[in-house]
Amino acid sequence: MSSTELDRVDVVEAELVPTGPAAELAEYDPAVAAVLASMRQAAKEHLKEITPGKTTTGYARDWELWKEFHTWLAQHTGTALPLTAVDEGTMVGFVQWLDGVKHAAPNSIDRRLTGVAVTAREMGANVPKSATQAARKALKPIKKDRAKQARGRGQAPAASPAHLKKLATADRTVPRAPGSRRRRKTYELPELASLRNRAMALMEFAIAGRASEVAALNVSDVVLAADGLEVHVPSVKDRPARDVEVDYANDPDVCPVRAWQAWQEAARLADGPAFRSVDQWGNLGTHQLSPDAVRLAVTRAGIQAGVKVKLTGHSMRSGFITASAKAGKRPDVIRRQSGHAPNSPVFEAYIRKGRRWEETAGKGVL
């Protein structure tokens, strides 16, 4: 045989079989599959159970905005896309809509992208990683814009006694909200809702409370005493509970004690949640309000009353501390009402704000 000839060999087709542990190929077992499926479902339910309520509420709000974006998109394109259509195009469009139409803060946009992606996946949608990457790439220049960075920043304005007076004495006529289906330009807020909003705002101010603490109050936590109310502020988010005293106010219009009594009597509250939902016809609900509902009610009440600043749930807490410091109350007495830690820098900032004109560097210099 010449050196240029190839030796003839027989070609045998064979399957490569792994050796070692990998060689033990598992066969499909219906029982094993059933157990794995059951464990996956149990894991899903457990993770949902331990997810903080605030996160769940936030994701729900993110999805509501996603649906609103899709409605807006359908109006402009003439085609309604399925909500589960989450890809580079819709996610980048969502970023542009939140920025240009909703004027949302960059950090809020970033968080809402996560909420939409998580919710869509829970609904069985395929959300490619490239979609969220494209959206955050579109968000980068927005985050660098100083004017847009300022959106939503800053502490909530402190509610003053003058704000409370305006809120407590406001007419029950409410202007129609933009986008509302109501035909009339104004409507009258049910008296029961008005009494609840007044009592809720004044209670939050008087106990220097958080919206979550006011939402968690039960009727049994508010006890009428000779000099006012004895309020047990429950523990919320592992913060210690506290017992505070709420005095009668000199001005009946802004008296938290009288406001609570009026609301309790009108709603016929004997037990259960202290503050509950009231529908547009004045019907009382049975479930307690959420912290977000408390915040929203305070904000709407301020807008209805014509208060020039936007009041939030935290406005009542900071407002009490500031007003109490301005009235000359000792920090330790104020802190006992608000429940702040002794070394809280936020509390100290409120105290300084309330006393900033007591002794200024320029007083008496000129």
Secondary structure, DSSP 8 states (H G I E B T S, - for coil): --TTS--------------GGGGS-----HHHHHHHHHHHHHHHHHHHHHS-HHHHHHHHHHHHHHHHHHHHHHHHHS----TT--SHHHHHHHHHHHHHTS---HHHHHHHHHHHHHHHHHTT----HHHHHHHHHHHHHHHH-HHHHTTT-S------HHHHHHHHT--SEEE--TT---SSSEEE--HHHHHHHHHHHHHHHHTT--HHHHHH-BGGGEEEETTEEEEEE---TT---EEEEEE--SSGGG-HHHHHHHHHHHHT--SSBSSEEE-TT--EEEEE--HHHHHHHHHHHHHHHT-SS---HHHHHHHHHHHHHHTT--HHHHHHHHT--TT-HHHHHHHHHHTTTTS-TTTTT-
